[in-house]
């Protein structure tokens, strides 16, 4: 009972005061069809705010146009100041704080609005996401590109703070741009930004330092990392642990240990029913459906669901850092939440559980029945749906 009560007590993250220890995980909702915040996105986060979340996260806020995975994603800049400010003000009025997830796709992109010939990552290679769009390759960043990227993160952070974000989450995982520099599988450089882990960490840490300089010491910064990429030759846990220690020394306020890679092993993040059939259900591109059918079994491996499936590794990270540890991965019931509090975790991020029931937290507090996530992963297929991401399981049941 004490653990459950502590979940709903006010708490702090750096100088930010939250109403409770729950944070909506950053996800791409596909509710920005023209690259701008839509009313649909507004309503999505508003419902979660009204359900009692301490802080919601607006997922995948690309730091520049060339960092978008596709042209339906947000990128930070004055062109969306009015819409973002309105969205954040309304969420504040509903009683929640708002975090923005800063991301860059690096060499993983199908963005048709690139201002450069090809997307750029740490090294020349295959652009797996771009193949259906005829964008087969990515180029290697030179040092000028790297310095531009660092500056872009800083400028995006300054902008995001100015429109009302209360916190920023820098995405260092899941195979996106900064993770591409960390990973020995995608970083084949032989300069100061490649080779040893110390060199591969250089750009991500410089990004953190630049963002911190942009927002100040009292503004909370979080880091999402991949415990492992789950691929041969990719990032492994020992390297991630070293990186987390480095993030801690560079002043990160909280670390979110996730896992897997959107580019190499996405099912490692989403334990449960395989997402491939659901992706095929909603995918509109005939070419992409063909690619999914041909490569799906190799890319989308089976990982049975078990509660708190990342707890072992998250605990090790927690024991080695001073920063807050925000747990994500298989936490969906009151018993899961109390276990995490009893284990000393600081905050809990929720993703699929809030898609199944946006009012989950208020229902728990009021001792009402909840729509418990079944981990069927039907929601993952709906990222390509015209209505954006949602839970088809409970939609079909009309609950």
N, C-alpha and C positions, 0 to 999 in steps of 0.2 A: 504493500500500500504506500509506503514511504517513497519507493522508487517511482510509482505512478504519479504521486503528487508532485514530485520534483520535476517531472516532465512538463508540467503546466505552470511552473513558477517562473517569474521574470528572471532573465539571465543576461549576461553581457558577452559581447564579442568585440574585443578591443574597447572602444568607447561607445559602441552601439548597444542599446538596450532592446532586447527581444521579449515578447510576451511569454514565450515558451521555447522549448528546445527542438522544435520541428522546423525543417527547412524543405520547401519544395525543390526537388532536384531539377537541374537545368536540362531541358529536353527541347528538341526542335519540334514545334507543334504544327508546322505547315499552315500557319494562319497569318502569313505575311505575303500574300500572293504576288504583290507588286514590289516587294522589298520594303514595305512600310507597315507599321503596326495597324492591324485592322480592328474593327469593332468586335470581330469574332475572338481575336486574341485578348482584347479587353475583357470580354465576358468570361473567357476561360479562366483568366487569373483572378477576376473579381469573385467568381464562385469559390475558388480555392481560398481566397482571402476571407470570405464570409464563413468558410468552414473552420476558421480558427488557426490557420498556419501562422507560425511566428514570422517567417520570411519566405516569400516566393522568389523564384529565380526565373528571369526572362532568359531563355536558353539561346545559345549560339548568336551572340551579338558580334558579328565579324568586325574586326578593328579597321578594315578598309574593304573597298569593293573587291579587290583582287584576292581577298581572304575568304570570300563566300564560296560555299560548296556549289551553289547554284544561284540563279538570279531571283529566287523567291525568298532568299534570306535577308535579314536586316544587315545593314552595315552602318557603323556609327558616323554621324556627321550632322551638320546644321540642317540638312534637308528634312530630317525627321524630328527636329527639336520639339516642335509643337505637339505632335502626336505622342511622343515619348513622355513629355512632361505631363500631359493630360492623363495618360495611362497611369503613371507613377503617382500622381496626386490623388487619383481615385482609389488606388490601392492603399495609399496611406490613410485615406479617409475611412476605409474599411477596417483599419486597425492592424495592417501588416506592414512589415518592412520589405524592401525590394532589392534583390541582388541582380547584377547583370553578369552573364557568363561571357567572358572575352575569349574569342576564338579566331583562328586563322587556319585555313585548309592546307596551306603550303602547296605541295605538289599533288594534292588530292582534290580535284575540282571538275565540275562540268558547267561552270559559270560561263554563259554565253556573252556576258558583258565585261569580260576581262579587258583591261587596257594594255595588256602585254600579249605577246605572241602565244605563250604557253604559261600555265601555272608554274610557280617556282618553289622548290623544296631544297633540302640540303644537297641533293645529288641528282644528276640526270637519271631518269628511270621511267617506268610505266606508270601512267595515270589511270589506275583501274576504274575510278569513278567516271572518267571522261570518255571511255571507250564507246558507249552508246551514242555519244555526241560527236564522234570523230576526233576527239582530243586524246590521242593515244599516249602522249609523252609529257613529262614535266622536265623543266630545266633546273640546273643548279644555280642557287643564289651566289652572287659574288659578294665581296665585302661591302660594297656600296649598297647592295640590296639588303644585306643584314643590318646595316646601320639605319637604313630607311625603315625596316620592320620594327626595330627597337623604338625609334622615334614615333612610329605610327601607334604602337601600343600606348606610349605615354600620352599622346594627343587624344587618343580614344578614351583613356582613363579620365583625363581632365574634362572632356566633354560629358562623359557619363556621370561624373560627380556633379557637374553643373546642372544636369536635367533632373536630379533628384535621387539617383540611385544611392542606397544606403551602404552598399557593400559591392565588391567586385570579386568574381571568381575567375581566375585565370585557368584556362583549360590546357594542361600539360599532358593529357592522356589521349587514349582511344585512337591513336594513329594520325592525329591531326598535326598541323604544322610544327609546333614546338616539340611534340612527341617524335616527329620524324627526325629532329636533330638529336634527341636523346637515344633513339634506337640504333643499335649497330646494324640492323637489317636494312634500314633506309638511309643511314648516314655513312657514306663511303668517302668522305672528305679526308684529305691528308694535311689540312692546315690547322689553325688554332681552334677551329670549330668542329673538328672530327678526329677520329682515332680513339684515344683513351676516353674513359668516362668523364674525366675532368674537363677535357676539351668539348665533349658532346653536351655537357651541362652548361657550357659557357653562355650560349645564346639564351636559353631559358632563364638563367639567373640574371643575365643582363636585362631581360624583359621585366622580371620582377623588380629589379632595382629601379628601372625607369618608371614603371607604374607607381611604385612607392614614392618616388620623387614627385610625380605628378599629383598625387592625391594627399600626401602628407602622412605623418606617422600615426595620427589618431583615427584614420579611416581604415575599416577592416578589409583585409585582403585574404582570399581563400585560394587554395590550389587544388585542382582535381588532377589526380595522377592515375596511371595504370599500374597495378601491382605487377602484372606481367602482360605482355601482348599475346601470349598463348600461341606463339609461332616459332618455329625453329630459326635460330639466329636472331630472334627479336629480343626486346627488353625483358629481363628477368628480375625476379624479386630482389635479389641482393643489390642490383644496381638501383632499383627504385628506392630501396631503403637508404642507400647512400645519398640519393638525390633528395629525399625527404629531409635528411639531416642537414643538407646544404640549404634547402628552402627555409628551414628553421633558423639557421644562422643568419640568413638574409632577411629575417624579420617577417616571415609569413605569419598570419594570425590563426589560420586553421588549414588542415589538410584533409582532403576527401579521397581516400584510397578506393578507387574503382578498379576495374580490370578489363582486359580484352582490348581489341582493336577493331574499329569500324572497317578498316581496310583488309584485315587478315583473319580475325576470329571474333566476330560480333556476338555470337551466342554465349561466349564466356561471361559477358556482362549480364545476360538475360536468361538465367537458369530457368528451365521449365520446358514447355512444349516448343518444338522447333518453329522458328518464325518463317521459314521458307514458304510453306503453303499460303500463309497469310500475305506475304509480300507478292506472291503470284496473283492472288485474288484481286489486289487493288492496282497493280502495276499497269499503266496504260500503254507503255511503249512495247511494241511487239519484239523489237530487237533486245530490249532489256529483259523481257520475259524469257527469250531464247537463251540469253547469257545466264540468267538465273537457273534455268533448267539444266544447262550444260555444266555449270560450275558450282551449283548450289550445294551438293552433297559434300564437296571438299571445303567450301567456305563456311557453311552453316552446320557445324558439328552438334552433336547431342550432348547436353549437360543437364541431367535431372535436377529438379529444384530441391533444395533443402533450406530450411530457415537459417538466416544469418550466415550465408555461405562464404562471406569474406571476413568473418570475425577473427579467425586465427591470424591472418596476416595484418589486419587492422590493429589488433592488439600488439603485435610486435612493433609496428610503426609507432603506436601511441607510447610504448615504453621507451622509445628512443628520441622523442621530441618534447619540447616544452610547449609548442603550439597546441591549440585545441584540435581534437580529433572528431571529425564529422563522419559518422558511420553511414554507409550506403551499401545495399546488397542483401535482399531477402529479409527485410524488416517490414512486416505487414500486419501484425496482430498486437494487441496489448501485451501479451506474454513476451513477444519479441522485444517490445519497447522497454519493458521492465528489466529484462535480461541485460540489455545494453546499458541501462542506467546502473544496475548492480555491478556491471563490469567496469564502470568508470568512464564510459564515453561521454563526450560533452554535448554533442548535438546529433540528430538523426535526420538524414535526407530521405525523402520519400518520392518515388516516381510512379510506378505502375499502381501502387496502392491508392494514390489520389486520383488516378484516371478511373479506377473502379468505383471510388466513392470520394468525391471532392469534399464532402461534409464529414469525413471519417473522424477527424479530431473532435469536432463538436459533439458528434454522436457518442464517442467514447466518454467524453466528460459528462454527458447527460444519460449515460447508461442505456443507450438505444442500440438496436441491432445495426450492424454495419454490413456493407457490401464487401465481403472479404475477397481480395484479389486471388484468382485461381491460378495465376501464372501460366495461363493458356497462350499468352503473347499475341493474341489477335490484335491487340492495340498497336503493335509494332508495324503491322501491315498498313494501318490506316494513316501512317505518315504521308502516304501518297494519295489519300482520299481527299475529295473536294471539300469536305467538311473539316479537314484537319484531323489530328490525332484524337481518338476517343476509345472508349471501351465497348466494343461490339457485344461482348458477352452479356453485360447488364443492359445494354440498349435493346438487345433482342428479347430479354426477359421483361423489358418495359418497367424496370424497377427505378 
